[in-house]
Amino acid sequence: MNENTSLVSAGAAIARRNKRYVIWFYLLNLAFAHFGASAFSDAAHGVLDNSLYADKLLHGFNLGVFIELLARPEFGALPAATHPAMMFAVVFFLASLLFMPGVLLGYASDHRLPRDEFYRACGRNVWRFVRLFLFFTVIAGVIAGILFPALNALVDAADKTSNERLPFFTQVIGTIIILLLLTVVRIWFDLAQTEVVLRDQRAVRKSVAAGFRKTRRNLGRLLGSYTVIAIVALAVLVAGIWLWHAIVPPSSVLGAFVVGQATMLLLLATRFWQRATAVAFYVKDLAEPIVEEVRAIPSFATPIVP
């Protein structure tokens, strides 16, 4: 527990020292979200600006009114209104893939990383990160494709028993186990990305293998640290939803925006915290000396007696 706490604290110190990265990614996400929601906003304004029925969405949220809004002919096709949001979500993911090498190098540096070094690291590692993402997609996809159908089969089998609570507990426990296994895969590839950047490793398969070995040997520490940060993220999400319902009036668009964006910023910070924890572990693992066992070789020579 002390090792997990020290690793989490080290990651928090790195993330706090480089909090500008979180702010930059948040502003980038906010800008893309604005552009992505513009098509839906224009379609909604075309209907709601000329109807008194919109009061049920302005002073609260009425699900029936919202569904009726989407079904109106003048609203247009729903895919046309939501397609820009999906497109800009993909653009934000690609931007994250591009800029993350610079973030990892900045996390590993003991000084403020110059701008030219940041962009140099991004350009040098972008194709390597694309290949790592393909590795991650295949491995995580295979694991999820096996475990989720297996969980559904277990839930169906539990549903046929006489215990009414067994299907619920099977679903909850199985989902937690799957999430933990996918978290292990995330740790594995977080370490592989760190290996690629800090060692300037061109052969990403070697980084994937190295990340797997480090994850296997230190699974308890790494999974415990990531789980602690994930619990913090869950607490942030619950607190944000509670504040939204408790203190934000239904008619306050500004209040809802502030609470929602503050929650999103903190959730993004927890993910960068996990990244910083992986970097802190990797740097500490590199700094630890390798102790080799030296065995005494017995001497069979006869001593010279004067």
N, C-alpha and C positions, 0 to 999 in steps of 0.2 A: 504493500500500500504506500509506503514511503517513497519507493522508487517511482510508482505511478504519479504520486503527488509532485515529486521533483520534476518529472518529465513534463507534466501539465504546466507547472509553474514556469519552467524554462521556455516552453512554447508560448505561454502568455506574455512573458517578457519580450520575446522576439517580435510577436505580433503587435505589442504595444509600442515598441520602439519603431516599428515600420507601419504604423497605422495609416499612413498616407496611401498605401496600396489598397486598403479596404475602401477608403473614401473614393479613390479613383474608379475602382470597379463599381462601386455603388452609383456614382454619377453616370458612368457609362451605361449601366443597367437602366437607370432612370430615363436617360435620353432615348434608348432603344424602346423602352416600354411606352414612352410618349408617342413615338412614331408608329409603333405597332398598334396602339389603341386608336389612332386617328381615324381609320376607316370605320370602326364600330361607332366612334363618337359622332362622326358626320352623319351616319345613317340614323342614329338615335335622335340627333338634333332635328333632322328632317321630319321626324314624326312627332316628337314630344314638344317642340317649340310651338306647334299649332294645335295643341290639345290640352284641355283642362284636366284630362285624365292622368296627366303626368304628375299631378300633385301627390298621387299615391306612391310614386317613386322618389319624389323630392323630399317628402316628410316621412321617410321610412322606406321599407322595402317590401313590396307586395309581390310574391312569387307569381300569382295569377296574372297580374298586370304585366310583369316582365315577359312571361311566356306569350301573352297576347301581343306584346310589342314585337317579339321576334316573328310572329306569324303574320303580321300585317304585310300586304303586298308592297306598300310603298317603302318598307324597310329594306327590301331587296333580299338577295340570296344570302343566307347565313355564312356559307363558306367564303364569299367575297368580303364579308366584314371581319372574319377571323383569320383569313390567310395572312395579312400583314403581320399580325401578332406572332404567328408561327415562324414566319420568315425572319423577323428580327430576333426571335429567341435563338434561332440557328446562328444568326450573325453574332449574337453575344457569346454563344458557345465558342465560335471560331476565334473571336477576339480573346476570350479567356485562354484558349489553347495557344494563341500567339504570344500573349504577354506573361503567362505563368512562368516560363523559364527565367525571365528577369526578376520576378518576385522571389523565386527560390534562391537565386544568386544573392539578392539583397538580404534575404533572411540569414544566409550563411556568412555574410560579411560583418565584420566588427565595426564598420564605418558606413556612412551614408554612401550608397552606391551612386557613382556619377551617371548622368543620363546616357552618355555614349556607351558605357559598359552595359547598362540595362538593355538598350536596344540591340547591342551586339550579341548579347546572350539570347535575346528573343529570336533574332534572325538565324543564329547558328543552330538552334535547337528546335525550330518549328517543325521540320520534317521528321525529326526524331520523335517529337511528341505526337505527331499524327500516327506514326507506326505504333507507339505505345498505346494510343487510344484504340487502334484496331485490335491489338492483343487483348486489351481490357474488355472490349465489346464481345469478342469471341468467348473468352473465359467466363465473364460474368453472365453472358447470355446462356451458355451451356448449363452453368450451375442453376440459374433461375429457371431455365426450361425443364430441368429435372426435378427441382425441389418443390416448385409451386404445384405442378400436377400431382406429385406425391402427397403434398399436404391436402389437396382437395380430395384425394382418394381416402386419406385417413379420416378426414372430416365426414365423408359419406359413410365410411364404415362405423364411425362413432355415432352417427345419426341413427343407425339401425339398432343400436343397443337400447336398453331400458333406462339408461341414465340420461336424463334430460340436460344436464349441465356438461356432460362429456364433450359434445361437439363444440361448445363455446370455448372451453379450456383447451381443447385440441387446436382450435384455430388460433387462439392467442399465443400459446406456447410455441406452436409451429412457426407462426409469423415472427416471433422474437428470435427463434433459432436461425431462420433464414436471413433476417436482417443482420444478425451477428456474423454469419458466414459471409455475407456480401460486404460487411464492414472490413472483414479480414482481407478480402480481395482489394478493397479500396486502399487499405494500409499497404498492401503488397505493391500496388502500382504508384502510390505516393512515394514510397521509398525508391522504386525504380526510376521515377522522374527525377528525384533528387540525385540519384546516382548518375544519371545522364548529364545533368547540368554541372554538378560539382567535379566530376571526373572527366568531363568532356568526352563521354563515351559515345563513339559512333555506332558501334554494334549494339543495338538496343536489346537484342536477345540476351546478351551478357548482363545488362542491367536488370532485365526481367528475372533472370536466374539469381542474381545477387539479391534483389529485393525479396525473392521467395525465401532464400536462405536466412536473411536477417529477420524476416517476419516469423519464420518457423522457430528460430532460436529464441526470440524475444516476444513470443505471442502474448504472454500474460501482461507484460508491461505495456505493449503497444495497444492491445485491445482494451485493456483497462483505461488507458489514457483517452483513447478515442471515445469510449463509452461514457466517461465522465463528461467530456465536452458535449457529446450528443444529449446527455441528460440536461445540461445547461441550456442547449438549444431548445429542447422540448419545454423547459420551464419558461424560456423567453416567449415561445409561441403561445403557451397557455396564458401567460400574463398579458400579452398583447391582445388576445381575443377577449379576455376578461375586461381589460381597460376599455376596449372598443364598446362593449355592451354596458359597462358600468358608468363611464363618465362622458362618453361622446353622445350628444343629442342626435336623434335621427336626422334632423335638418342641417346638422353641422358638417358640411363637406370638408371644411378646413381641418376640423378636429379628426375626422376619419382619416384624412390624408396624412396628418402628422403622426397619429398613432400607428397607422399601417406602415408608413415608410420607416419609422423608428424601429418597428419590429423587423422589417426586412433588412435594415442595416445591421442590426444585432445578429440576425441569423446568418448573414453573409460573413460577419466578423467571426462567428464560431467556426465556419468552414475554413477560414484563413488561419484560425487558431490551430485547427487540426493539421494543416499544412506546416505551420511553424513548429508544431510538436514533432512531426516527422523529420524536419530539418535538424531540430535540436538533438534528436536521437541519433541521426546519421553523423552529425559533427562530433558528438560525444563518442560514438563508436569508432570513428577514425582516430580520435585523440588518445584512446586507450591503448597502451602498449601491449604487444603480443608477448606473453610470457611463455618461453619455451622451457620444457623440462630438461634439466641437465643431469644426466646420470653419471655417477662416479665410476670410473673405469678401474677395476682392481689391478694392482701391480703385482706381477708374479716374479719380478726380478729379485734376486738374492741380494740383501744389503751387504755393502762392503764393510767388513769389520777391521778397523785399524789394528 
